[in-house]
Amino acid sequence: MDLLELLQTRYTTKHYDASKKVDEALMDKIMECVRLTPTSTNHQPYHFFVLSGEAKDALRPGIKDFNMSRYDDSTYAVVIANLKSLSESHLEAVLEADEKAGRLPTAELKEAQAKSRMFFANLHMENGDFNEWACKQAYMAMTTMVYAAAAYGVDSTMMEGIDYGKVDEILELSKKNLTTSCVVTFGYRAENDSNQVNIRPKSRLTIEQLVTKLK
Ligand SMILES: Cc1cc2nc3c(=O)[nH]c(=O)nc-3n(C[C@H](O)[C@H](O)[C@H](O)COP(=O)(O)O)c2cc1C
């Protein structure tokens, strides 16, 4: 399917068919797409918790009432968590990945890469906005997630309608220097889901309202 067509037809699922389950291998493929999300300085300051079964049920206290039925009827919930502050061990892991990928053929390049990534991370620590910056990167991943799902015919719901503190607590995120950015659920739409684009047309501002071309 053409990307534009995909974006025109993807929508936020409000009612899932609980009897239709997303295959684990397909969910893994969606997460593999998410792994490729671009981030500032390739910092990848996040971690994803893919919940199903009892682990997903255990997160229910962290979900706002108005989202509960869609949460319950979905197959998977992904908690996107972002780093709260600069972590040297995380930076080392990213550098190791760079090295394994063959991007750092010399010791000088490795040092330069480590320094520049540390420089940007430190800037956000000094500005006091590291958490906010990391959360922005997490939202990039959220976008990848829902579009990847749509490309594979899986429906999804991005959820800010959550109790962030509760989700943090249930997954014991602060111990891991993480905090919740967002939750996304995955499943298959109920036949009569009222938010489908053929029932409730998609609405956006016009291209003229949104885009100014300056030449
Ligand atoms: C960051 C974010 C948080 C959202 N939170 C919720 C939510 O908690 N519950 C819900 O049903 N929809 C939620 N939505 C869905 C939006 O309302 C929806 O994306 C928007 O109205 C556009 O509709 P569409 O996704 O169907 O094109 C969220 C969307 C985004 C991007």
The ligand as an ORCA input file, in Angstrom:
! r2SCAN-3c Opt
* xyz 0 1
  C       0.125     11.329     22.131
  C      -1.270     10.833     21.881
  C      -2.054     10.438     22.952
  C      -3.343      9.946     22.738
  N      -4.078      9.474     23.806
  C      -5.256      8.831     23.566
  C      -5.951      8.157     24.611
  O      -5.550      8.152     25.766
  N      -7.102      7.502     24.286
  C      -7.600      7.464     23.014
  O      -8.612      6.827     22.779
  N      -6.956      8.119     22.004
  C      -5.806      8.777     22.245
  N      -5.129      9.398     21.210
  C      -5.704      9.382     19.867
  C      -5.995     10.785     19.290
  O      -7.143     11.308     19.813
  C      -6.057     10.615     17.765
  O      -4.805     10.224     17.281
  C      -6.469     11.897     17.046
  O      -7.773     12.287     17.412
  C      -6.412     11.724     15.544
  O      -7.206     10.643     15.127
  P      -6.628      9.380     14.344
  O      -5.493      8.817     15.144
  O      -7.792      8.425     14.286
  O      -6.198      9.843     12.988
  C      -3.857      9.889     21.422
  C      -3.037     10.302     20.352
  C      -1.748     10.745     20.563
  C      -0.890     11.132     19.395
*
